[in-house]
Amino acid sequence: MPKMKTKSSAKKRFKITGTGKVLYAHAGKRHGMIKRTNKQLRNNRGTAVLFEGDAANVKKYFLPNG
C-alpha cells in the first residue's frame, strides 16, 4: 500500500504542536483591513487551537504524516 500524501493546502494552513493539537491562523487578515474594525483586527491576531473534532479530521485526512 502506498503512503498517503499530505495535502499541500493543509501544509500552509495548519501546524501540529508537540502535544498533538492543531494550530490555525484566524481568517480575514489577508487584505481589506481598512473596512474591518480595530476590534476585529485585534481579535484575529496570532494563531488559535482548532476544536478537537475538526482537529481529528485535519490530522486524519489532510496531515497524515504530521
DSSP file (Angstrom, degrees, kcal/mol; ACC not computed):
  #  RESIDUE AA STRUCTURE BP1 BP2  ACC     N-H-->O    O-->H-N    N-H-->O    O-->H-N    TCO  KAPPA ALPHA  PHI   PSI    X-CA   Y-CA   Z-CA
    1    1 A M              0   0    0      0, 0.0     2,-0.0     0, 0.0     0, 0.0   0.000 360.0 360.0 360.0 128.8    0.0    0.0    0.0
    2    2 A P        -     0   0    0      0, 0.0     2,-0.1     0, 0.0     0, 0.0  -0.306 360.0 -96.1 -72.4 160.1    1.5    3.4   -0.9
    3    3 A K        -     0   0    0      1,-0.1     2,-0.3    -2,-0.0     0, 0.0  -0.380  39.0-108.2 -71.5 151.9    1.9    6.1    1.6
    4    4 A M        -     0   0    0     -2,-0.1     2,-0.2     1,-0.0    -1,-0.1  -0.643  33.1-129.9 -78.8 137.2   -0.7    8.8    2.0
    5    5 A K        -     0   0    0     -2,-0.3     2,-0.3    59,-0.1    -1,-0.0  -0.614  18.2-115.8 -85.7 148.4    0.4   12.2    0.7
    6    6 A T        -     0   0    0     -2,-0.2     2,-0.3    57,-0.1    57,-0.2  -0.656  34.2-110.9 -77.8 136.3    0.0   15.4    2.8
    7    7 A K     >  -     0   0    0     55,-2.1     4,-1.5    -2,-0.3     3,-0.3  -0.555  21.0-143.6 -69.3 127.4   -2.4   17.9    1.2
    8    8 A S  H  > S+     0   0    0     -2,-0.3     4,-1.0     1,-0.2    -1,-0.2   0.840  98.5  54.1 -64.4 -33.8   -0.3   20.8    0.1
    9    9 A S  H  > S+     0   0    0      1,-0.2     4,-0.9     2,-0.2    -1,-0.2   0.866 106.9  51.5 -68.8 -34.1   -3.0   23.3    1.0
   10   10 A A  H  > S+     0   0    0     -3,-0.3     4,-2.4     1,-0.2     3,-0.2   0.821 100.2  63.3 -72.0 -30.8   -3.2   22.0    4.6
   11   11 A K  H  < S+     0   0    0     -4,-1.5    -1,-0.2     1,-0.2    -2,-0.2   0.884 107.8  43.1 -56.8 -38.8    0.6   22.3    5.0
   12   12 A K  H  < S+     0   0    0     -4,-1.0    -1,-0.2    -3,-0.2    -2,-0.2   0.708 119.3  42.1 -82.6 -20.6    0.2   26.0    4.6
   13   13 A R  H  < S+     0   0    0     -4,-0.9    12,-0.6    -3,-0.2     2,-0.3   0.755 111.4  42.6-100.3 -27.5   -2.9   26.4    6.8
   14   14 A F  E  <  -A   24   0A   0     -4,-2.4     2,-0.3    10,-0.1    10,-0.2  -0.853  52.2-167.0-126.3 155.9   -2.3   24.2    9.8
   15   15 A K  E     -A   23   0A   0      8,-1.6     8,-3.4    -2,-0.3     2,-0.5  -0.996  17.4-139.4-139.3 137.5    0.6   23.3   12.2
   16   16 A I  E     -A   22   0A   0     -2,-0.3     6,-0.2     6,-0.2     5,-0.0  -0.855  19.7-141.6-100.4 129.0    0.6   20.4   14.7
   17   17 A T    >   -     0   0    0      4,-2.9     3,-1.3    -2,-0.5    -1,-0.0  -0.197  30.6 -98.2 -79.3 175.4    2.1   21.1   18.1
   18   18 A G  T 3  S+     0   0    0      1,-0.3    -1,-0.1     2,-0.1    -2,-0.0   0.796 124.8  51.8 -65.3 -28.4    4.3   18.7   20.1
   19   19 A T  T 3  S-     0   0    0      2,-0.1    -1,-0.3     1,-0.0    -3,-0.0   0.434 123.8-102.1 -89.5   1.1    1.3   17.6   22.2
   20   20 A G  S <  S+     0   0    0     -3,-1.3     2,-0.1     1,-0.3    -2,-0.1   0.505  74.8 138.2  96.3   4.6   -0.8   16.9   19.0
   21   21 A K        -     0   0    0      1,-0.0    -4,-2.9    -5,-0.0     2,-0.5  -0.493  50.3-126.3 -80.6 156.6   -3.0   20.0   18.9
   22   22 A V  E     -A   16   0A   0     28,-0.3    28,-3.1    -6,-0.2     2,-0.3  -0.909  20.8-159.4-108.6 125.0   -3.7   21.7   15.6
   23   23 A L  E     +AB  15  49A   0     -8,-3.4    -8,-1.6    -2,-0.5     2,-0.3  -0.761  12.1 178.2-100.1 147.5   -3.0   25.4   15.3
   24   24 A Y  E     -AB  14  48A   0     24,-2.3    24,-2.5    -2,-0.3     2,-0.3  -0.971  28.4-114.4-142.9 158.6   -4.5   27.7   12.6
   25   25 A A  E     - B   0  47A   0    -12,-0.6    22,-0.2    -2,-0.3    20,-0.1  -0.715  41.7-101.7 -91.7 145.3   -4.4   31.3   11.7
   26   26 A H        -     0   0    0     20,-1.0     3,-0.4    18,-0.4     2,-0.1  -0.297  38.1-115.5 -64.4 148.8   -7.6   33.4   12.0
   27   27 A A  S    S+     0   0    0      1,-0.2    -1,-0.1     2,-0.1     0, 0.0  -0.438  88.0  46.4 -81.0 158.3   -9.5   34.2    8.8
   28   28 A G  S    S+     0   0    0     -2,-0.1    -1,-0.2     8,-0.0    16,-0.1   0.740  77.6 102.7  87.8  25.0  -10.0   37.7    7.4
   29   29 A K        +     0   0    0     -3,-0.4     3,-0.1     1,-0.1     4,-0.1   0.196  54.0  85.1-122.6  16.3   -6.4   39.0    7.7
   30   30 A R  S    S-     0   0    0      1,-0.3     2,-0.3     2,-0.1     3,-0.1   0.913 102.4 -24.8 -85.3 -45.3   -5.2   38.8    4.1
   31   31 A H  S    S+     0   0    0      1,-0.1    -1,-0.3     2,-0.0     0, 0.0  -0.950 106.0  59.3-157.4 171.8   -6.5   42.0    2.6
   32   32 A G    >   +     0   0    0     -2,-0.3     3,-0.9    -3,-0.1     4,-0.4   0.823  51.1 150.0  72.3  32.9   -9.2   44.7    3.1
   33   33 A M  G >   +     0   0    0      1,-0.2     3,-0.8     2,-0.2     8,-0.1   0.723  60.0  72.8 -69.8 -19.6   -8.2   45.6    6.6
   34   34 A I  G 3  S+     0   0    0      1,-0.2    -1,-0.2     3,-0.0    -2,-0.0   0.825  97.9  47.3 -65.5 -30.1   -9.4   49.2    6.1
   35   35 A K  G <  S+     0   0    0     -3,-0.9    -1,-0.2     2,-0.1     2,-0.2   0.575  97.6  86.4 -89.6  -8.4  -13.0   48.1    6.2
   36   36 A R  S <  S-     0   0    0     -3,-0.8     2,-0.1    -4,-0.4    -4,-0.0  -0.593  83.3-110.6 -89.5 153.9  -12.6   46.0    9.3
   37   37 A T     >  -     0   0    0     -2,-0.2     4,-2.0     1,-0.1     5,-0.2  -0.414  24.7-115.1 -77.9 159.5  -13.0   47.4   12.8
   38   38 A N  H  > S+     0   0    0      1,-0.2     4,-2.4     2,-0.2     5,-0.2   0.844 117.3  57.4 -62.1 -33.0   -9.9   47.7   15.1
   39   39 A K  H  > S+     0   0    0      2,-0.2     4,-2.4     1,-0.2    -1,-0.2   0.905 105.5  49.4 -65.0 -41.4  -11.5   45.2   17.4
   40   40 A Q  H  > S+     0   0    0      2,-0.2     4,-1.4     1,-0.2    -2,-0.2   0.933 112.4  47.5 -61.8 -45.8  -11.8   42.6   14.6
   41   41 A L  H  < S+     0   0    0     -4,-2.0    -2,-0.2     1,-0.2    -1,-0.2   0.897 112.7  49.2 -63.7 -40.3   -8.2   43.1   13.7
   42   42 A R  H >< S+     0   0    0     -4,-2.4     3,-1.1     1,-0.2    -1,-0.2   0.912 111.9  47.7 -64.8 -43.6   -7.1   42.8   17.3
   43   43 A N  H 3< S+     0   0    0     -4,-2.4    -1,-0.2     1,-0.2    -2,-0.2   0.709 108.2  56.1 -73.4 -19.6   -9.0   39.6   17.9
   44   44 A N  T 3< S+     0   0    0     -4,-1.4   -18,-0.4    -5,-0.2    -1,-0.2   0.345  81.5 118.6 -95.0   7.0   -7.8   37.9   14.7
   45   45 A R    <   -     0   0    0     -3,-1.1    -3,-0.0    -4,-0.2   -16,-0.0  -0.367  69.3  -5.8 -70.2 150.5   -4.1   38.3   15.6
   46   46 A G  S    S-     0   0    0    -20,-0.1   -20,-1.0    -2,-0.1     2,-0.3  -0.193  95.9 -51.2  72.8-157.0   -1.9   35.3   16.0
   47   47 A T  E     -B   25   0A   0    -22,-0.2     2,-0.3   -24,-0.0   -22,-0.2  -0.747  42.5-156.8-119.6 166.0   -2.9   31.7   16.0
   48   48 A A  E     -B   24   0A   0    -24,-2.5   -24,-2.3    -2,-0.3     2,-0.4  -0.915  26.2-102.5-138.3 164.0   -5.6   29.6   17.7
   49   49 A V  E     -B   23   0A   0     -2,-0.3   -26,-0.2   -26,-0.2     2,-0.1  -0.765  36.9-124.9 -92.4 132.2   -6.2   26.0   18.6
   50   50 A L        -     0   0    0    -28,-3.1   -28,-0.3    -2,-0.4    -1,-0.0  -0.409  33.9 -94.6 -73.1 149.2   -8.6   24.1   16.4
   51   51 A F     >  -     0   0    0      1,-0.1     4,-2.9    -2,-0.1     5,-0.2  -0.279  37.9-110.9 -62.1 152.3  -11.6   22.3   18.1
   52   52 A E  H  > S+     0   0    0      1,-0.2     4,-2.2     2,-0.2     5,-0.2   0.872 114.0  48.4 -57.6 -44.5  -11.0   18.6   18.8
   53   53 A G  H  > S+     0   0    0      1,-0.2     4,-1.5     2,-0.2    -1,-0.2   0.914 115.7  43.6 -65.2 -42.6  -13.4   17.2   16.3
   54   54 A D  H  > S+     0   0    0      1,-0.2     4,-2.3     2,-0.2    -2,-0.2   0.887 111.9  54.5 -68.1 -38.4  -12.1   19.4   13.5
   55   55 A A  H  X S+     0   0    0     -4,-2.9     4,-2.5     1,-0.2     5,-0.2   0.884 104.5  54.3 -63.7 -38.1   -8.5   18.7   14.5
   56   56 A A  H  X S+     0   0    0     -4,-2.2     4,-2.0    -5,-0.2    -1,-0.2   0.908 109.7  47.2 -62.7 -41.3   -9.1   15.0   14.3
   57   57 A N  H  X>S+     0   0    0     -4,-1.5     4,-2.7     2,-0.2     5,-0.6   0.906 111.2  51.1 -66.3 -41.4  -10.3   15.3   10.7
   58   58 A V  I  X>S+     0   0    0     -4,-2.3     5,-2.3     1,-0.2     4,-1.6   0.932 113.7  44.3 -61.8 -45.5   -7.4   17.5    9.7
   59   59 A K  I  <5S+     0   0    0     -4,-2.5     7,-0.2     3,-0.2    -1,-0.2   0.855 118.0  44.6 -68.7 -34.1   -4.8   15.1   11.2
   60   60 A K  I  <5S+     0   0    0     -4,-2.0    -2,-0.2    -5,-0.2    -1,-0.2   0.925 128.5  19.3 -77.1 -45.5   -6.6   12.0    9.6
   61   61 A Y  I  <5S+     0   0    0     -4,-2.7    -3,-0.2    -5,-0.2    -2,-0.2   0.793 133.6  27.6-100.2 -31.6   -7.3   13.2    6.1
   62   62 A F  I  <<S+     0   0    0     -4,-1.6   -55,-2.1    -5,-0.6    -3,-0.2   0.788 127.9  29.4-107.3 -33.2   -5.0   16.2    5.4
   63   63 A L    > < +     0   0    0     -5,-2.3     3,-1.3   -57,-0.2    -1,-0.2  -0.504  63.9 153.8-125.7  63.9   -1.9   15.8    7.5
   64   64 A P  T 3  S+     0   0    0      0, 0.0    -1,-0.1     0, 0.0   -58,-0.1   0.780  80.7  39.9 -65.8 -25.3   -1.5   12.0    7.9
   65   65 A N  T 3         0   0    0      1,-0.2    -5,-0.1    -3,-0.1    -6,-0.1   0.360 360.0 360.0-101.4   4.2    2.3   12.3    8.4
   66   66 A G    <         0   0    0     -3,-1.3    -1,-0.2    -7,-0.2   -50,-0.1   0.462 360.0 360.0 -83.1 360.0    2.2   15.4   10.6
